[in-house]
Amino acid sequence: MRNSAPLIVLVCCVLAGCWQTATRPYRNVMSLQPFAAGMVTTTDRDGRVAHYSLRKIERGRYRVMQMGRGQDFGQGFEAGFFLLPGAPSNVLVLQMAALNFHTGDDNLRYYGLLVVKGPNSAEEIDPDCGKDARTALLRAHYPQGACAFADRGSLEKALLALWKSGRKPDYSLSLEPAIGSPK
């Protein structure tokens, strides 16, 4: 797992319908660092490709920055990865916070699943509140169309149910480690 490497794009997560918290349920938990720094290529279900840079930062987190041309160039996220109780060890909780906002306690955190498939590949599942709420047996409130979780336990329970539902991934990810990065 430690040598596995791929990462995410979180364009979907900033859209309405995502799963989020205004609290920091993983505040005192060190993020896993299963990937080297490098360039990430993502492909969505429709075959659209995007490119991101991935850099390790403090507390085991990563900085993910949009590299392709277009309106999202330079936009980014702080990302963390955590074990999901009850899931296989290659299925991780994906937590993201947009970098264009301050990163204090009141900055929204967005959640999904990252499924590590190999040393340089993964799949990302971005839950949608309206589509996945029934499957995940959500007990969350729904401000402005998003599923908001009050605590880590309810978030993890919903993510585990989503994993077990067999929902198809939204993105395929591949990582090209930076030259000199340990593999």
C-alpha positions in Angstrom: 0.0 0.0 0.0 2.8 2.4 0.9 4.3 2.1 -2.6 0.9 2.4 -4.4 0.5 5.7 -6.2 -2.3 7.6 -7.8 -4.4 10.5 -7.0 -7.5 12.5 -7.5 -9.3 15.2 -9.1 -12.0 16.8 -7.3 -13.9 18.9 -9.8 -17.1 17.0 -9.1 -16.8 17.6 -5.4 -17.2 21.3 -5.5 -20.5 20.9 -7.3 -23.8 20.6 -5.5 -24.8 17.2 -4.4 -21.5 16.2 -2.8 -20.9 14.8 0.7 -19.3 17.3 3.0 -18.6 18.4 6.6 -18.0 21.9 8.0 -16.1 20.2 10.8 -12.8 18.4 10.6 -13.5 14.8 11.6 -9.9 13.8 10.7 -8.2 16.8 12.4 -6.1 14.7 14.8 -5.5 11.8 12.3 -2.3 11.7 10.3 -3.2 11.2 6.6 -1.8 8.1 4.8 0.8 8.9 2.1 0.4 6.0 -0.3 1.8 8.0 -3.3 4.9 9.7 -4.4 4.9 13.3 -5.6 4.4 13.7 -9.4 1.9 14.3 -12.2 -1.6 12.8 -12.1 -3.7 12.1 -15.2 -7.4 11.5 -14.7 -9.9 10.2 -17.1 -13.6 10.5 -16.4 -16.4 8.1 -17.5 -16.8 10.0 -20.7 -13.1 9.8 -21.6 -12.2 13.4 -20.7 -8.7 13.7 -19.5 -7.2 16.3 -17.0 -3.8 16.7 -15.5 -2.8 17.6 -12.0 0.4 18.0 -10.0 0.6 16.2 -6.7 2.9 17.5 -3.9 3.2 16.2 -0.3 2.6 18.8 2.4 2.3 18.8 6.2 0.3 16.3 8.3 0.6 13.7 5.6 -1.7 15.7 3.3 -1.2 16.4 -0.4 -1.6 19.5 -2.5 -3.3 18.7 -5.8 -3.2 21.5 -8.5 -5.0 21.7 -11.9 -2.3 21.8 -14.6 -4.4 21.8 -17.9 -5.3 25.0 -19.7 -8.8 26.4 -19.1 -10.8 28.0 -16.5 -9.7 25.7 -13.7 -5.9 26.2 -14.3 -4.2 26.7 -11.0 -7.1 25.7 -8.9 -6.4 23.1 -6.3 -7.2 21.1 -3.2 -5.7 19.9 -0.1 -6.2 16.1 0.0 -5.9 13.5 2.8 -6.4 9.8 2.7 -7.6 7.7 5.7 -8.5 4.1 6.3 -12.2 3.3 6.1 -13.2 0.9 8.9 -14.7 -2.3 7.5 -13.4 -1.8 4.0 -10.4 -3.5 2.4 -7.1 -1.7 3.0 -6.9 -0.4 -0.6 -10.2 1.5 -0.1 -9.5 4.9 1.4 -11.6 7.8 2.6 -10.7 10.8 0.4 -11.0 14.2 2.1 -10.5 17.4 0.2 -10.6 21.1 0.9 -10.5 23.8 -1.8 -7.3 25.9 -1.6 -9.0 29.0 -2.9 -10.6 29.4 0.5 -8.9 29.6 3.8 -8.2 26.2 5.4 -9.6 27.0 8.9 -12.1 24.9 10.8 -15.1 26.4 8.9 -13.8 25.5 5.4 -15.9 22.7 4.0 -14.3 19.3 3.6 -15.6 17.1 0.7 -15.5 13.3 0.8 -15.3 10.4 -1.5 -13.6 7.1 -1.9 -10.2 6.3 -3.5 -9.7 2.7 -4.5 -6.0 1.9 -5.0 -5.7 -0.5 -8.0 -1.9 -0.8 -8.4 1.4 0.9 -7.8 0.5 3.8 -10.1 -3.2 3.7 -10.5 -6.5 4.2 -8.6 -10.2 4.9 -9.1 -12.1 7.7 -7.5 -15.8 7.5 -6.4 -17.4 10.9 -5.8 -20.7 10.3 -4.1 -23.7 12.4 -5.0 -26.2 13.3 -2.3 -29.3 12.8 -4.4 -28.2 9.7 -6.2 -26.4 7.9 -3.4 -28.3 8.8 -0.2 -30.7 5.9 -0.3 -28.0 3.4 -1.1 -25.7 4.6 1.7 -28.5 4.8 4.2 -27.7 8.4 5.0 -28.6 10.1 8.2 -27.4 13.5 7.2 -29.0 16.9 6.6 -29.2 18.4 3.2 -28.3 22.1 3.0 -28.4 23.4 -0.6 -28.6 19.9 -2.1 -25.4 18.5 -0.4 -25.2 15.8 2.2 -23.7 17.2 5.3 -22.4 14.9 8.1 -22.2 16.0 11.7 -19.6 13.5 12.8 -16.9 11.1 11.5 -18.9 7.9 12.5 -21.9 8.8 10.4 -19.7 9.8 7.4 -17.7 6.5 7.6 -20.8 4.4 7.9 -22.3 6.1 4.7 -19.0 5.7 2.8 -18.7 2.0 3.7 -22.3 1.4 2.6 -21.5 3.3 -0.7 -18.4 1.1 -1.2 -20.5 -2.1 -0.6 -23.1 -0.9 -3.1 -20.8 -1.5 -6.0 -21.1 2.0 -7.4 -18.9 2.5 -10.5 -15.9 4.9 -10.2 -16.2 8.4 -11.6 -12.5 8.7 -12.5 -9.5 6.5 -13.3 -6.2 7.9 -12.1 -2.6 7.3 -13.1 0.5 8.8 -11.5 3.8 9.5 -13.1 6.2 10.0 -10.0 8.5 13.0 -10.1 12.1 12.2 -11.1 13.9 11.2 -7.9 10.7 10.4 -6.0 10.8 7.1 -4.2 8.5 4.6 -5.8 
